[in-house]
Amino acid sequence: MMRLVSAAASSPADACDHGRNVTFFYDHVGKKVSEVWTLRDSVVIGLGLTVCLIVVLANLLVIAAFFINKCFHFPIYYLLGNMAAADLFAGVAYANLMLNTGPWTRMLTKKQWYIRGALIDISLTASVGNLLAVAVERHQTITTMQLHSQMSKRRVVLLILCIWAVSIAMGLVPSTIWNCECILDDCSTVAPLYSRRFLIFWAVLNLLTFFIMAAMYTRIFVYVRYRSARYAAMQSLESRNRQTIINLMKTISMVLGAFVICWTPGLLTLLLDGLLGAASHASKYEKFCLVIAECNSLVNPIIYSLRDEEMRATFKSILCCMSRRGVGQQGEPLSVEVVLSPPEGEPAKESCGCVQEAERDDTEEGWKTLEV
């Protein structure tokens, strides 16, 4: 008899009723959903969609630069280009979130709600996977003081496909096998249909990956500094290669640093929500953390523009070509001319800035034009 009473008392919380709608879970965890549009909601959505549009356009520009400029046709840049694709995907995911938030949340089916969250999860996993792949690639190449790895294009493509396959799989986990629909006491206050245990796993996994990547980059920097001090008397071309390696590492480290800074608050919020539940008051900070995470997708194009003269020149060339085509040259093929300013006191040289093509050529005038 006692067992029957106990089972009856626990059945409401443990009953696995898949017919419950999204509003039921929000009400269960005490998370308020606006019933009417407020000025705050309109401003947030307007600004959010504007940022998403800028994110998509900026990362499209980065992808186009990697594709057009042959100086970027190396494994490290393929991975960075794939990271730009992940940032572009994040812009689309955030736009979808903006169009399905506020009073619109009550109108969502559970499938639509899970898709909304899965898109964010996929973009984060893809970005983390790309950063980890870049860290491994840099570790393999720099320990031999090479600028680029000998990895074939086929292996790079397979690696990129694996990153997206794992990202999609992780995005589908909450909707398929790890949610709180059958254990209501395990529901999150930030994402009411997500399991708190899943949020703990998700946050710890990503934070641990951040720590591993930071340790790898620290080791790489120490190694590069040691080799640079040991072989300070190398020839000029080798010195230029070494400096290029250091500059590339600084750029990638800035990308990693920006990613960690922008995503750590959100991951810590999810971790606290998973550990403490409603006592963490995580729902008060989630929108602030989401804005910071969204801005990360806009940071990388800015870093590339400020740090990489070759990338900056390619951006300018693409925009100039697009403006000329818009004026009235629509029938002509797109021609991107990458122009780099030579060092003071030296004549112009025909080069696209690659270390492999760094030898002087004063006999020919003009600049290399890359036809697409």
C-alpha positions as CSV (number, residue, x, y, z in Angstrom):
1,M,0.0,0.0,0.0
2,M,2.8,2.4,0.9
3,R,4.4,1.7,-2.5
4,L,1.2,2.5,-4.3
5,V,0.8,5.8,-2.4
6,S,4.4,6.7,-3.1
7,A,4.0,5.9,-6.8
8,A,0.8,7.9,-7.0
9,A,2.5,10.9,-5.3
10,S,5.5,10.9,-7.6
11,S,3.6,10.2,-10.9
12,P,2.7,13.8,-11.7
13,A,6.4,14.8,-11.7
14,D,7.7,11.7,-13.4
15,A,4.8,11.1,-15.9
16,C,6.2,11.1,-19.5
17,D,3.4,13.0,-21.3
18,H,4.7,14.2,-24.6
19,G,1.4,16.0,-25.2
20,R,2.4,19.0,-23.0
21,N,3.0,22.2,-24.9
22,V,5.9,24.7,-24.5
23,T,3.9,27.0,-22.2
24,F,3.4,24.2,-19.7
25,F,7.1,23.9,-19.1
26,Y,7.7,27.6,-18.9
27,D,4.9,27.8,-16.3
28,H,6.3,24.8,-14.4
29,V,9.8,26.4,-13.9
30,G,8.3,29.9,-13.3
31,K,9.8,31.5,-16.3
32,K,7.6,34.4,-17.6
33,V,6.7,34.8,-21.2
34,S,5.4,38.1,-22.5
35,E,1.8,37.9,-23.7
36,V,1.9,41.3,-25.5
37,W,4.6,43.2,-27.3
38,T,6.4,45.8,-25.2
39,L,8.8,48.5,-26.3
40,R,11.7,46.6,-24.8
41,D,10.8,43.5,-26.8
42,S,10.6,45.5,-30.1
43,V,14.0,47.2,-29.4
44,V,15.7,43.9,-28.6
45,I,14.4,42.2,-31.7
46,G,15.2,45.2,-33.9
47,L,18.8,45.5,-32.7
48,G,19.2,41.7,-32.6
49,L,18.1,41.3,-36.2
50,T,20.4,44.2,-37.3
51,V,23.4,42.6,-35.6
52,C,22.5,39.2,-37.2
53,L,22.4,40.8,-40.7
54,I,25.9,42.4,-40.1
55,V,27.2,39.0,-38.8
56,V,26.0,37.2,-41.9
57,L,27.4,39.8,-44.4
58,A,30.7,40.1,-42.6
59,N,31.3,36.4,-42.5
60,L,30.2,36.0,-46.1
61,L,33.0,38.5,-46.9
62,V,35.5,36.5,-44.9
63,I,34.5,33.3,-46.7
64,A,34.7,35.0,-50.1
65,A,38.2,36.3,-49.2
66,F,39.5,32.8,-48.3
67,F,38.0,31.4,-51.5
68,I,39.2,34.1,-53.9
69,N,42.7,34.8,-52.6
70,K,45.0,31.8,-53.5
71,C,47.4,32.8,-50.7
72,F,44.7,31.5,-48.3
73,H,44.5,28.0,-50.0
74,F,46.1,26.2,-47.1
75,P,44.7,23.9,-44.4
76,I,44.9,26.5,-41.6
77,Y,42.9,29.0,-43.7
78,Y,40.4,26.3,-44.7
79,L,39.7,25.7,-41.0
80,L,39.4,29.4,-40.3
81,G,37.1,29.7,-43.3
82,N,35.0,26.9,-41.8
83,M,34.9,28.8,-38.6
84,A,33.6,31.8,-40.5
85,A,30.9,29.5,-41.9
86,A,30.1,28.5,-38.3
87,D,29.8,32.2,-37.4
88,L,27.6,32.8,-40.4
89,F,25.4,29.8,-39.2
90,A,25.3,31.4,-35.8
91,G,24.0,34.7,-37.3
92,V,21.2,32.7,-39.0
93,A,20.5,30.8,-35.7
94,Y,20.3,34.1,-33.7
95,A,18.0,35.6,-36.3
96,N,15.7,32.5,-36.0
97,L,15.8,33.0,-32.2
98,M,14.9,36.7,-32.6
99,L,11.9,35.8,-34.8
100,N,10.7,33.2,-32.3
101,T,11.0,35.0,-29.0
102,G,8.8,37.2,-26.8
103,P,5.1,36.6,-27.2
104,W,5.9,34.4,-30.2
105,T,7.3,31.8,-27.8
106,R,3.8,30.7,-26.7
107,M,2.9,29.9,-30.3
108,L,5.8,27.5,-30.8
109,T,5.4,23.8,-30.9
110,K,7.9,21.7,-29.1
111,K,9.5,20.7,-32.4
112,Q,10.0,24.4,-33.3
113,W,11.3,25.2,-29.8
114,Y,13.8,22.3,-30.0
115,I,15.0,23.5,-33.5
116,R,15.5,27.0,-32.1
117,G,17.8,25.7,-29.4
118,A,19.5,23.1,-31.7
119,L,20.6,25.8,-34.1
120,I,22.5,27.7,-31.3
121,D,24.0,24.4,-30.0
122,I,25.2,23.4,-33.5
123,S,26.9,26.8,-34.1
124,L,28.7,26.7,-30.7
125,T,29.9,23.1,-31.2
126,A,31.1,23.9,-34.8
127,S,33.0,26.9,-33.5
128,V,34.6,24.9,-30.7
129,G,35.4,22.0,-33.0
130,N,37.1,24.4,-35.5
131,L,39.2,26.1,-32.8
132,L,40.3,22.7,-31.5
133,A,41.2,21.5,-35.0
134,V,43.2,24.8,-35.6
135,A,45.0,24.2,-32.3
136,V,46.0,20.7,-33.3
137,E,47.0,21.8,-36.8
138,R,49.2,24.7,-35.4
139,H,50.8,22.4,-32.8
140,Q,51.8,19.9,-35.5
141,T,53.2,22.5,-37.9
142,I,54.9,24.9,-35.5
143,T,56.8,22.3,-33.6
144,T,58.6,21.8,-36.9
145,M,58.7,25.6,-37.5
146,Q,56.6,25.2,-40.7
147,L,54.1,27.8,-41.8
148,H,51.6,25.4,-43.3
149,S,51.0,21.7,-42.6
150,Q,51.3,19.0,-45.2
151,M,47.7,17.9,-44.7
152,S,46.0,17.1,-48.0
153,K,42.8,18.9,-49.1
154,R,40.9,15.7,-48.9
155,R,41.8,15.2,-45.2
156,V,40.9,18.8,-44.5
157,V,37.5,18.3,-46.1
158,L,36.9,15.1,-44.2
159,L,37.9,16.9,-40.9
160,I,35.4,19.7,-41.7
161,L,32.7,17.2,-42.5
162,C,33.4,15.4,-39.2
163,I,33.1,18.7,-37.3
164,W,29.7,19.5,-38.7
165,A,28.5,15.9,-38.2
166,V,29.4,16.0,-34.5
167,S,27.9,19.5,-34.2
168,I,24.6,18.3,-35.7
169,A,24.6,15.2,-33.5
170,M,25.1,17.4,-30.3
171,G,22.4,19.7,-31.4
172,L,19.9,16.8,-31.7
173,V,20.7,15.3,-28.3
174,P,18.3,17.5,-26.2
175,S,15.3,16.9,-28.5
176,T,15.9,13.1,-28.9
177,I,17.4,11.5,-25.8
178,W,18.2,14.0,-23.1
179,N,15.4,16.4,-22.1
180,C,13.1,16.8,-19.0
181,E,9.8,15.9,-20.6
182,C,9.6,12.8,-18.4
183,I,11.4,14.2,-15.3
184,L,9.9,17.7,-14.7
185,D,12.0,18.3,-11.6
186,D,15.0,18.2,-13.8
187,C,13.8,21.1,-16.1
188,S,16.1,24.1,-16.5
189,T,15.0,27.6,-15.8
190,V,16.9,29.0,-18.7
191,A,15.8,26.5,-21.3
192,P,12.7,24.9,-19.7
193,L,12.6,21.8,-21.9
194,Y,16.3,21.0,-21.4
195,S,17.5,18.7,-18.7
196,R,19.6,20.4,-16.0
197,R,22.0,17.4,-16.1
198,F,22.5,18.0,-19.9
199,L,23.3,21.6,-19.2
200,I,26.0,20.6,-16.7
201,F,27.5,18.1,-19.2
202,W,27.3,20.7,-22.0
203,A,28.9,23.5,-20.0
204,V,31.7,21.4,-18.4
205,L,32.6,19.8,-21.8
206,N,33.0,23.2,-23.5
207,L,34.8,24.8,-20.5
208,L,37.2,21.8,-20.4
209,T,37.8,22.2,-24.2
210,F,38.6,25.9,-23.6
211,F,41.1,25.0,-21.0
212,I,42.8,22.4,-23.3
213,M,43.0,24.8,-26.2
214,A,44.4,27.6,-24.0
215,A,47.1,25.1,-22.7
216,M,48.0,24.1,-26.2
217,Y,48.4,27.6,-27.4
218,T,50.4,28.5,-24.4
219,R,52.8,25.6,-25.1
220,I,53.0,26.6,-28.8
221,F,53.9,30.2,-27.9
222,V,56.6,29.1,-25.4
223,Y,58.0,26.8,-28.0
224,V,58.1,29.5,-30.7
225,R,59.7,32.0,-28.4
226,Y,62.3,29.4,-27.4
227,R,63.1,28.5,-31.1
228,S,63.2,32.2,-32.0
229,A,65.7,33.0,-29.3
230,R,67.8,29.9,-30.2
231,Y,68.0,30.6,-33.9
232,A,68.1,34.4,-34.0
233,A,70.9,34.3,-36.6
234,M,68.8,32.6,-39.3
235,Q,68.7,33.9,-42.9
236,S,66.3,36.7,-43.8
237,L,63.7,34.5,-45.6
238,E,63.6,32.1,-42.7
239,S,63.3,35.0,-40.3
240,R,60.4,36.3,-42.3
241,N,58.8,32.8,-42.2
242,R,59.3,32.8,-38.4
243,Q,57.8,36.2,-38.0
244,T,54.8,35.2,-40.2
245,I,54.2,32.1,-38.0
246,I,54.3,34.3,-34.9
247,N,51.9,36.8,-36.4
248,L,49.5,34.1,-37.5
249,M,49.6,32.6,-34.0
250,K,48.8,35.9,-32.5
251,T,45.8,36.4,-34.7
252,I,44.5,32.9,-34.0
253,S,45.1,33.4,-30.2
254,M,43.0,36.6,-30.4
255,V,40.2,34.7,-32.1
256,L,40.4,32.1,-29.3
257,G,40.6,34.7,-26.6
258,A,37.5,36.6,-28.0
259,F,35.6,33.3,-28.2
260,V,36.4,32.3,-24.6
261,I,35.5,35.8,-23.3
262,C,32.2,35.9,-25.2
263,W,31.0,32.4,-24.4
264,T,32.3,31.8,-20.9
265,P,29.6,33.9,-19.2
266,G,26.9,32.0,-21.0
267,L,28.4,28.6,-20.2
268,L,28.9,29.5,-16.5
269,T,25.2,30.7,-16.4
270,L,24.1,27.3,-17.8
271,L,26.4,25.5,-15.4
272,L,24.9,27.4,-12.4
273,D,21.4,26.7,-13.7
274,G,22.2,23.0,-14.0
275,L,23.7,22.8,-10.5
276,L,21.3,25.1,-8.5
277,G,18.2,25.3,-10.6
278,A,15.9,28.2,-9.7
279,A,18.2,29.2,-6.8
280,S,20.8,30.4,-9.4
281,H,18.5,33.1,-10.8
282,A,20.2,32.3,-14.1
283,S,17.2,33.6,-16.2
284,K,18.0,37.1,-15.1
285,Y,21.4,37.0,-16.9
286,E,20.6,34.8,-19.9
287,K,19.8,37.7,-22.3
288,F,22.9,39.6,-21.3
289,C,25.0,36.4,-21.9
290,L,23.2,35.8,-25.2
291,V,24.1,39.3,-26.5
292,I,27.8,38.8,-25.7
293,A,27.8,35.4,-27.4
294,E,26.1,36.9,-30.5
295,C,28.7,39.6,-30.7
296,N,31.5,36.9,-30.9
297,S,30.3,36.0,-34.4
298,L,31.1,39.6,-35.4
299,V,34.5,39.8,-33.7
300,N,36.4,37.5,-36.0
301,P,36.0,39.5,-39.2
302,I,37.2,42.6,-37.2
303,I,40.2,40.7,-35.9
304,Y,41.1,39.5,-39.4
305,S,40.8,43.1,-40.7
306,L,43.0,44.6,-38.0
307,R,45.7,41.9,-37.8
308,D,46.1,40.6,-41.4
309,E,47.2,43.0,-44.1
310,E,46.6,40.4,-46.8
311,M,43.0,39.9,-45.6
312,R,42.4,43.6,-45.3
313,A,43.6,44.1,-48.9
314,T,41.4,41.3,-50.1
315,F,38.4,42.8,-48.3
316,K,39.0,46.2,-50.0
317,S,39.4,44.6,-53.4
318,I,36.2,42.6,-53.1
319,L,34.2,45.6,-52.0
320,C,35.7,47.8,-54.8
321,C,34.9,45.1,-57.4
322,M,31.3,44.8,-56.1
323,S,30.8,48.6,-56.2
324,R,32.2,48.8,-59.8
325,R,29.9,46.0,-60.9
326,G,27.0,47.7,-59.2
327,V,27.7,50.9,-61.2
328,G,27.3,49.3,-64.6
329,Q,29.9,46.6,-65.3
330,Q,27.5,43.7,-64.5
331,G,28.5,41.8,-67.6
332,E,32.2,41.6,-66.8
333,P,33.7,38.8,-64.8
334,L,34.7,39.6,-61.2
335,S,38.4,40.4,-61.0
336,V,39.9,40.9,-57.5
337,E,43.2,42.7,-57.4
338,V,45.1,42.2,-54.1
339,V,47.4,45.2,-53.5
340,L,49.8,45.4,-50.7
341,S,51.9,48.4,-49.8
342,P,55.6,47.7,-50.1
343,P,58.0,48.6,-47.3
344,E,59.2,52.1,-47.3
345,G,62.1,52.6,-49.7
346,E,61.5,49.4,-51.6
347,P,59.9,49.2,-55.1
348,A,56.6,47.4,-55.7
349,K,56.8,43.6,-56.2
350,E,54.5,41.2,-57.8
351,S,53.3,39.2,-54.8
352,C,50.1,38.4,-53.0
353,G,51.8,38.5,-49.6
354,C,52.4,34.7,-49.2
355,V,55.7,33.7,-47.7
356,Q,56.1,31.1,-50.5
357,E,56.0,33.9,-53.0
358,A,58.1,36.4,-51.0
359,E,61.0,36.6,-53.5
360,R,61.6,40.0,-55.1
361,D,60.7,40.4,-58.8
362,D,61.6,43.9,-59.9
363,T,61.5,43.2,-63.6
364,E,57.8,43.1,-63.9
365,E,55.4,45.9,-63.1
366,G,51.9,45.7,-61.7
367,W,50.3,43.5,-59.2
368,K,49.0,40.0,-59.2
369,T,45.4,39.8,-60.2
370,L,43.3,36.8,-59.1
371,E,40.6,35.9,-61.6
372,V,37.4,34.3,-60.4
